[in-house]
Amino acid sequence: MIRIAIDGPGGAGKSSVAKAVSRKLGIIYVDTGALYRNIGLFMLDKGIDPKDASRVIPALEELSIELKFENGKQVILLNGRDRGDDIRTPEASMAASAVSAIPEVRNFLLDVQRNTAKKNSVVMDGRDIGTVILPNAEVKIFLTASAQTRAYRRYKELVARGEDVTLKQVYDDMVERDKNDSTRSVAPCVQAGDAVLLDNSKLTEEQTVDRILKIVKKKTKDTTPLYSFLKVIVAPIYRLLFNVHVQGKENIPSTGGVLLCPNHIAAVDVISVGVVSPRQITCIAKKELFAIPVLGGLIKALGAVKIDRGGADVGAIKTAIKAIEGGKTVVIFPQGHRCPGFNIASTPVRHGAGLIAYQAHCAIIPVCINVKNGKYGLFRRTDVIFGEPVMYNFTDGGRDEYEAATREVFDRIVEMGTKFKSLPDYDPALDKRMNKKRKKK
Ligand code: DC
């Protein structure tokens, strides 16, 4: 998941820029100003002065607000009613600014904003997104422009909508709103300490969007120098030696946390996936792997997470969830241990993958690895296929659900694998022997 917070004063172009960024990244856009505008308009309709906290606060009791998305477009229902463009008039703007200075109004809108960002990757714009609503957002931008530029842009917008306004009026309103928004005692519109300041007075909308996409790319870049070295020097040699072929790379989204679930043939599977993955992977490997000379050191240096094969290793699962929430590409082998053949219905799968996807609200990408006769060998062909991302609709999040999800991912892997004629069957006797061998160790 990725959360992009775009804050800044009115007229900086936040909403059109945020919309374009969300479209480019394929995630939803949340316009939080519209929430305040709805409340401001509600007060005006009721004949309540939006500045009068003593009347606004009790009126909140009569309000229910719902924020939903229809075909990716935000819809706000205030007491079940969508007010559409009525919230965009200069009166509604002033009323929104006034009610937004009342702490109870801000509290009233806190959960609806946070819950949306908990369930979805978002581009959210407002005044306090980076400072209050999403202090842990992966990317924070403070977008601004000179007051003159902002007033002129807003003026053009209003005139295009048929409003009867003068530039001077819009400028004066803007200066007053800026003052209200940035000097109020609660959640003033200020730049978060870790936000990137972007002044777009001299930039077009397209240029602003490009700048933001570059910032997002840089901030979510998950490649370490060691990884880059391995990718450039070691990966081509490995691909050549093990004749690695890849399909479905486009199924891995370019940003945001995601879980890759391959079948597990041998310890080197993680390298087979790593050398062809377009993004750096973070693998969850059983602790025994860390003890293998060279391979253990490598996966450790690359940021692998240790897991205790014996059972649910809560620490490792939590670390994986955190990594995904931080936008990383995490690899977990649903089988939990190596199992050369995977053309099976009975391979035991663990519930870790489903549990991680449930907790991190991320998609799972099934990955099919095939080597001839289930055994890696020099110049023996290795195929890695990334399947389409699957997003599960968990309901109660119980163990049965996680296991069913992991099982289904595994079924998809098996389905992808049916194209390989040489696919070895699951051999329970071999599995038993391998387990015994492992236990002895
Ligand atoms: O972004 P906008 O112009 O639609 O916002 C309308 C008003 O709502 C603005 O004057 C300040 C307020 N607002 C806020 O205080 N916090 C937000 N996160 C978003 C908007």
Residues whose N, C-alpha, C, O or C-beta is under 5 A from the ligand:
A	BS01	DC	G10 T32 G33 A34 Y36 S93 A96 S97 S100 D125 G126 R127 D128 R177 D181
